[in-house]
Amino acid sequence: MEHRNPGPGGGPTLRVRELASGRELLRFDCFEDSPHWHLDPDERDQISRLESGGDPIAQVVGMLADGFGQLLSRVAPELNPPEAKGFAEGLVALDAQLRNPPVDLEAVRADERRPSVGEKWSRYPEDVLPLWVADMDFPIAEPIRRVLRGAVERSDLGYPIHPGPTGVRELAVERMRTRFGWEPEVTRVEIITDVVQGMYLALLGCTQPGDGVVVQTPVYPPFLACVEETGRRRIDAPLVAGAKGYEIDMDALQAMVDTDTRALLLCNPHNPSGRAFSREELQGIAELAVERNLVVVSDEIHEDLVYSGHRHLPIASLGREIAERTITLTSASKAFNVAGLRCAVVIFGSRDLQQQFSSLPRHARGGIGVPGIEALLAAWQHGQPWLDAVLVHLEGNRDALLSRLRKDFPGVVAYSPEATYLAWLDCRGLEIEGSPYEFFLRHARVALADGAAFGPPGRGFVRINFATSRAIVSEALDRMAQALD
Ligand SMILES: Cc1ncc(COP(=O)(O)O)c(C=O)c1O
């Protein structure tokens, strides 16, 4: 297999050779422009077209699945076709590889700023390294690029078909089943614009002004804003620093939930602590929710960004009772880095919750665009090899970051994140005057996220985004160490 000019017009080539002689028997050029295939290219070379405008990779894999033996008999009748079962499994892996050329995760450089309409690289002056907002600096997965190019080339950017027939619902259920062992009902899945929007809609639809809503601080700032801006009452249940990371203080949490508390906003995996909560912890929350009749709004947008030794568990997968009171929000946008395309998925545990959530008029809830839907489908169907490579890179960055912090930043306390590409740095030991965010921005020219925005326990903390090249992570740490010196 070879990726020839991945990008506009190009695409992967698959060559079938006889091992002993090296002779090429078949060649499939799954290009975007004029896809075609060759029978016996080394000798008789007969060229046939593949359907253009379709999915040539699917077509080729289909041809091989249905008729490889026949093709082989036309070109090399003396060879035996491969054993059927192993061959079928191999084709699944082949399909994924054909769609995902190797990706250069070190491509982004500190001294070569690209023009960008995204905020990560635009908010701060040129000399500042942006390690703040949770976007990644990697080339987008080829399956996503391909469908977006296709939609543009076909001028296919009109109103999208109603979410029902897009296949998103079925794919979401299939993904939850295969990855997390959870099988929600297809009819309980809806598409929304984004996960934060889903939190607002959940509070507006399922709680009343003045109702208590629990958040586990420090937490991604929109969790705080959505409770305040919808006129609900914020109940902060701080996570506590334990032996290996931030933990839920169940006794304190139980004591805080009063009779007017209606909802708990769960962030799992948790931003900014990097925790992927354990079954026991989630069980504790589930029992509390059932006992006190709480709706759980579970933001699981980081579900695919979990490191070795840990796993993501959707809280709704723990059992029927908790599922029935849970609204799960997720998206392909975080793991596949397409947040700007605005498309997320909401999964309801019951019809009642679904109806309450949808009580605002449809147009007030916003619409979803074709590119977001196309990207989500491509990511979840075909992007796994890209994500696997990204996870290996991120885990390496995480480990490099943590070991450097331990070595050169004795005043900083940080746990190794179990999930997310964010690390939460306790800078109170640095004895910096004012906020560490301001300090590092001014003196190191590194933009981190200001811990104070994550709720009261975040004062004196910063959050660093390590989803970039190793070189940039290392340069940021050099600059930060120098500033402290
Ligand atoms: C926990 C969490 N939820 C939600 C979001 C944003 O999601 P969306 O862009 O779909 O609103 C982020 C972005 O970083 C996040 O970390």
The ligand as a Tripos MOL2 file, in Angstrom:
@<TRIPOS>MOLECULE
LIG
   16    16     1     0     0
SMALL
NO_CHARGES

@<TRIPOS>ATOM
      1 C1        -15.3690   19.0560   28.9930 C.3       1 LIG1
      2 C2        -15.6900   19.8460   27.7700 C.ar      1 LIG1
      3 N1        -16.9490   19.9690   27.3790 N.ar      1 LIG1
      4 C3        -17.2900   20.6670   26.2750 C.ar      1 LIG1
      5 C4        -16.3270   21.2910   25.5290 C.ar      1 LIG1
      6 C5        -16.7400   22.0850   24.3360 C.3       1 LIG1
      7 O1        -17.5880   21.3410   23.5400 O.3       1 LIG1
      8 P1        -18.4020   22.0170   22.3750 P.3       1 LIG1
      9 O2        -17.4260   22.7470   21.5300 O.co2     1 LIG1
     10 O3        -19.0340   20.8520   21.6710 O.co2     1 LIG1
     11 O4        -19.3870   22.9080   23.0100 O.co2     1 LIG1
     12 C6        -14.9840   21.1930   25.8950 C.ar      1 LIG1
     13 C7        -13.9580   21.8590   25.1170 C.2       1 LIG1
     14 O5        -12.8240   21.9070   25.4540 O.2       1 LIG1
     15 C8        -14.6630   20.4440   27.0450 C.ar      1 LIG1
     16 O6        -13.3950   20.2970   27.4480 O.3       1 LIG1
@<TRIPOS>BOND
     1     1     2 1
     2     2     3 ar
     3     2    15 ar
     4     3     4 ar
     5     4     5 ar
     6     5     6 1
     7     5    12 ar
     8     6     7 1
     9     7     8 1
    10     8     9 2
    11     8    10 1
    12     8    11 1
    13    12    13 1
    14    12    15 ar
    15    13    14 2
    16    15    16 1
@<TRIPOS>SUBSTRUCTURE
     1 LIG1         1 GROUP 0 **** ****
